[in-house]
């Protein structure tokens, strides 16, 4: 979707430098992804203390969310929350 918006030049410069982005579009899109991801994480945190485990405690459930294996799961959860299911 093409959209024209006015963005503070200082804020855009700071965001591009902080994220190492080459284009303004990349910086804006990553910012939008971050907002969607934050909303998904807030939804997950809503369940803290409300779910009870009754399964196999010997299973290894340690997964680094930044690992290549976990990325599809994280992206799917974010896309689902943002209404962009594949």
C-alpha positions in Angstrom: 0.0 0.0 0.0 1.4 3.4 -0.9 1.1 6.0 1.7 2.5 9.5 2.1 3.3 10.6 5.6 5.3 13.4 7.3 8.0 12.0 9.6 10.3 14.0 11.8 13.7 14.1 10.1 15.6 13.6 13.4 13.6 10.7 14.4 14.0 9.0 11.0 17.7 9.6 11.0 18.0 8.2 14.5 15.9 5.1 13.6 17.9 4.5 10.4 21.2 4.7 12.3 20.1 2.6 15.2 18.8 -0.2 12.9 21.4 0.1 10.2 18.7 0.6 7.6 19.6 1.8 4.1 16.1 3.1 3.2 13.4 5.0 5.0 10.9 2.3 3.9 13.0 -0.4 5.6 13.0 1.6 8.8 9.3 2.3 8.8 8.4 -1.3 8.0 10.6 -2.6 10.8 8.9 -0.1 13.2 5.5 -1.4 12.1 6.7 -5.0 12.6 8.0 -4.1 16.1 4.6 -2.6 17.1 2.7 -5.8 15.9 5.2 -8.0 17.7 4.9 -6.0 20.9 1.1 -6.4 20.7 1.5 -10.2 20.2 3.8 -10.4 23.2 1.3 -8.4 25.3 -1.3 -11.0 24.4 1.0 -13.8 25.4 1.8 -12.1 28.7 -1.9 -11.9 29.4 -1.9 -15.6 30.0 0.9 -15.5 32.7 -0.1 -17.6 35.7 -3.4 -18.7 34.0 -2.1 -21.8 32.2 -1.1 -25.0 34.1 1.3 -27.6 32.8 0.3 -31.3 33.2 2.7 -32.8 30.6 6.1 -34.3 30.5 8.4 -32.2 32.8 11.5 -34.0 31.4 11.0 -32.5 28.0 13.5 -29.8 26.9 11.3 -26.7 26.2 14.2 -24.2 26.0 14.0 -22.5 22.7 15.9 -19.3 21.8 13.3 -17.1 20.2 16.0 -15.6 18.0 17.1 -18.9 16.7 16.5 -19.8 13.0 14.2 -22.7 14.2 12.0 -20.4 16.3 11.7 -17.6 13.8 8.8 -19.2 11.8 6.8 -19.8 15.0 7.4 -16.2 16.2 6.6 -14.7 12.7 3.4 -16.9 12.5 2.2 -15.7 15.9 2.9 -12.0 15.0 1.2 -12.4 11.6 -1.8 -14.0 13.2 -2.2 -11.3 15.8 -1.8 -8.6 13.1 -4.5 -10.2 10.9 -2.0 -11.1 8.2 -2.2 -15.0 8.3 -0.5 -16.7 5.4 
